[in-house]
Amino acid sequence: MNVDPDCPVLLRGDDKRRMVKGMFDTVAPRYDLVNRVISMGLDQSWRRRTVKALGLARGAIVLDLACGTGDLSNVLEDNGLRAVGLDLSFGMLEASRSNAPDVLGDAAAIPLWDSSVDGVVCGFALRNFTELPPVFAEIARVVRPGGRIALLEVATPESAIARAGHRAWFGHAVPVIGGLVSDRAAYRYLPRSVEYLPHPNRIRQQLRQAGFAGVGRRTFTAGATQLFTATRAGVPEAENETRVAVVS
Ligand SMILES: C[S@@+](CC[C@H](N)C(=O)[O-])C[C@H]1O[C@@H](n2cnc3c(N)ncnc32)[C@H](O)[C@@H]1O
């Protein structure tokens, strides 16, 4: 069994991928209900802010990476954007309430052409991926130059008071509530899974290394969640053509 040397309760590599897939297949039927309860109804406002932060025009095509039951896809569509979902768990896709097209697949091998989307959003999934750099490389490959990304994740608040409240809720209450309404093991994993997240500065650095510029981070609700935004570096195709025309 491939475990994380810094935290032996956490799996790595293919063992993690299998565990994550199985866990989301199990929790899928009650996933949305538990989400609303454990976020005290705030999760949808975080998703709306994520889509707004993209700043893309209506009609833009946006990949909802690790789309789960389609909450972010629905917000994209509500804002006039065209969503395409991708998720590893068939159970989550089956429980989806989104009409956007979706595909079963792995974020580390996205089945889309290079530069085929205007943006990518990802909600609460970074810590579930086996490794971040290969996923960031795939996001950079499928987003066109000048395209935008907005990646939403849980976070640990910085202030001591907020951190204490967060630990009580997220570390103790959530596993109990999740266990009662859904699956005990899955919601015991949830607070532990935060251990997988690199420091925000490391995530910023990894995004820059993958080919993103203007990497920004903001937090919501006293630091309980964080949002990374960035623009795909490179010259957008239309500008590229103009330059070629001017040169020749
Ligand atoms: C916490 S859920 C978030 C779902 C949705 N984005 C939301 O905002 O509610 C995490 C999702 O990531 C998916 N996931 C985990 N690893 C994945 C991978 N390697 N490729 C694609 N999806 C993955 C899971 O199946 C699950 O649906």
The ligand as a MOL file (V3000), in Angstrom:
LIG
                    3D

  0  0  0     0  0            999 V3000
M  V30 BEGIN CTAB
M  V30 COUNTS 27 29 0 0 0
M  V30 BEGIN ATOM
M  V30 1 C -15.4070 17.1690 -3.4980 0
M  V30 2 S -15.9540 16.6400 -5.0620 0 CHG=1
M  V30 3 C -16.2740 18.1770 -5.8830 0
M  V30 4 C -17.3350 18.0770 -6.9570 0
M  V30 5 C -17.7340 19.4030 -7.6080 0
M  V30 6 N -16.6320 20.0050 -8.3040 0
M  V30 7 C -18.3060 20.3780 -6.6010 0
M  V30 8 O -17.9630 21.5690 -6.6560 0
M  V30 9 O -19.1350 19.9630 -5.7930 0 CHG=-1
M  V30 10 C -14.4520 16.1310 -5.8160 0
M  V30 11 C -14.6580 15.4870 -7.1640 0
M  V30 12 O -13.3880 15.2420 -7.7510 0
M  V30 13 C -13.4900 14.0620 -8.5150 0
M  V30 14 N -12.1420 13.5780 -8.7950 0
M  V30 15 C -11.2320 13.1380 -7.9250 0
M  V30 16 N -10.0940 12.7790 -8.5410 0
M  V30 17 C -10.3000 13.0010 -9.8630 0
M  V30 18 C -9.4950 12.8440 -11.0300 0
M  V30 19 N -8.2550 12.3700 -10.9560 0
M  V30 20 N -10.0230 13.1810 -12.2130 0
M  V30 21 C -11.2960 13.6720 -12.3050 0
M  V30 22 N -12.0990 13.8380 -11.2410 0
M  V30 23 C -11.6110 13.5130 -10.0300 0
M  V30 24 C -14.3280 13.1620 -7.6340 0
M  V30 25 O -14.8720 12.0600 -8.3290 0
M  V30 26 C -15.3690 14.1360 -7.1290 0
M  V30 27 O -16.5030 14.1780 -7.9460 0
M  V30 END ATOM
M  V30 BEGIN BOND
M  V30 1 1 1 2
M  V30 2 1 2 3
M  V30 3 1 2 10
M  V30 4 1 3 4
M  V30 5 1 4 5
M  V30 6 1 5 6
M  V30 7 1 5 7
M  V30 8 2 7 8
M  V30 9 1 7 9
M  V30 10 1 10 11
M  V30 11 1 11 12
M  V30 12 1 11 26
M  V30 13 1 12 13
M  V30 14 1 13 14
M  V30 15 1 13 24
M  V30 16 1 14 15
M  V30 17 1 14 23
M  V30 18 2 15 16
M  V30 19 1 16 17
M  V30 20 1 17 18
M  V30 21 2 17 23
M  V30 22 1 18 19
M  V30 23 2 18 20
M  V30 24 1 20 21
M  V30 25 2 21 22
M  V30 26 1 22 23
M  V30 27 1 24 25
M  V30 28 1 24 26
M  V30 29 1 26 27
M  V30 END BOND
M  V30 END CTAB
M  END
